[in-house]
Amino acid sequence: MPLNPRVFFRKAHRWGAVVAAAPFLLVLVTGCLLQLKKEIAWVQPPTKKGTGKEPTAPFDAVLTAVKGVPEARVNGWADIERMDVRPKDGVVKVQCKNRYEVQVDFQTAQVLQIEYRRSDLIESLHDGSFFHDSFKVYVFFPVALVVVTLWATGMYLFVLPLAVCWRRKRPAPDAPGPK
């Protein structure tokens, strides 16, 4: 029995959609949240403004200020994931290992804001590293290939009826034209 490409592509499209559904939905939803992270404070806290543009507070003063925030659970530099210095805003964003973000004025070393930051968690879900580092390569990459295949088979299934319709409307090359 000869292989019918239309049937094959329809089945490939259907089963590819089933295989890719859950991981692709996770990537889509987290991608939408990441696109809007600056607009949605629940995802990433908005940046507060400090008192000046020149950093004068030493990092030890920033660390002392963050240690005074109970939610941050910071006892030393080992409890800090990273620090984001924003001279334009006059602030240092201290991201703690427990995902709290403490914004500190870098002139006065005063705490400006304490919020839970979800954008890093959402990003790790988005790329699959939340589950395991190999999840990115062995699950999310194949799902991406399946989605590309879904696109290709979907385009084939979309264009095929149009091509058939176009071919039917075209007069045969040896048929006499209208007079």
N, C-alpha and C positions, 0 to 999 in steps of 0.2 A: 504494500500500500504506500503510495508516494506521500511525502511529507507536505502538508498544506501549510504554507507560511502563516496565513491568517489565523488558523487554529492554533498553531504553535505559539505565535506571538500573543494571542489572547490568553492562552494558558500560562505562559511565562509571565505575563503582566499580572494576572490574577494571583499566582502563587508568590511572585516577587513582592506584591503588596502585602500579602499575609506575613511573609517572613520579615519584612522591614517595618511593619506597622508600629510596634511598641517602641523600638529604639528611635525610629524616625520621628514619632510623635514627641518623644522626650527632647530630641534635638530641636524640633520646631518650637515647642513651648518655651524651652530655656533660651533659645535664640531670640524669641520675641521679647522675653524679659530683659535679656542683655541689651537688646537694641534700645530699650526704654529705661535703662538703669539710671540715667541722669534725671529722668522725669519722675521716677517712682521712688520716693524716699524709703519705702519698705525694702527695696532691693539694695540701694546704695545711699547712705546718708548724704544729704546735700552739704556742700562745703561752706563752713562759716567763714566770716572775715575776721582777720586779726587786726591789731591796732596799727601796724605799720608794714613796710615792705622790706625792711632790713632785718635779718635774723641777728638778734643780740643775746637771746637766752641760750646758754650752753646746753648740749644734749643731756648732761647730767641733771639739769633743772627740769627738762622735759620728762626725763625718766622719773624723777621725784614726783612730778605732777601726776603722771600716769599711775604710779604706785598708790597714790591717794584715792584712786577710783576703785571701789570694791568690785564692781562688775567685771573689770578688766582682768582681775586676778594676776597682776604683774608683781613679781618679787625682784626681778632683775632683767638684764638684757636678753636672757635666754627665753623669756616669756613673750618677747616681741617678735612678730613675724617680719614686719618691715615698717619703715618710716617713709612717708611721702612728704617732702618739703615743698610747699607751694609759696614761693616768694611773692607772686602777684596777689595772693589772698592773705599773706601774712600769717600762715598757719602751717603746722606740722600735723599730718594725719598719721597717728600711730595705730597700726593694725596689730592687734594682739593675737596670740595663738588660738584663743578661744573665740575668735571671729568678732570680738568687739572692736570698734574703732573709736579712739579717743582723739579729738581734735584739740590741739594746744596752740595758743597764741605764741608765736616764736619771738616776741619781744618781751612779754610779761610772764611767760610760762604758766598762764592761767588756762584751766580747762574750759574750752568753749562748748563742747558737745560730747556726749557719750551715747553711742548708738550701736546696735547690732548690725553688722554688715553681711548681707547675704549674697552679694554679687560673686564672691570667690567660690562659694558653695555651688551656686547656679552654674558658674563657668566649668567647674569640675564635673558636674552632671552633664553639661553640654558636650564636653569632649570625651566623656567616658572614664576619665581618670578617677572619679569618685569611687568607682567599683574596684578598679585595679589598673595599674599602668598598662598592662597587656590588653586590657579591655578595649582600649583605643584602637589597637592594631588588629585584634582578632574578632571584634564584634562591630565597632563603629565604622571602620574602614570597609569591611565587606558590605555593610548596610549601605554605605555611600555608593559602592559599586552597583548594588541592587537598585538604588534609587536612580542612578544614571541609566540603567537598563530599563527601568520603568518609564523613564522619560522617552527613551528611544522607541520602545515598543508602543507606548502611548501615541507618539507622533506617527508611527507607522499605521496604527489602527485609526488614527484621525485622518491621515492623508489618503489612505487606500480608498474609502468610499468617494472622496472628492475626485480622485483620479479616475475611478470607474465612471462616475457621472460625467466628467469632462470628456472621457473617451466616447461615451455614448452620444453625446451632443455633437461631437465633431463629425462631419460627413466623411464617408469612406473616400479614400484617395481616387478610386476609379468611378465613383458614383457621379452622375451628372449633377451639376449645381442648379439652383433655381434659375428660371429664365424669365 
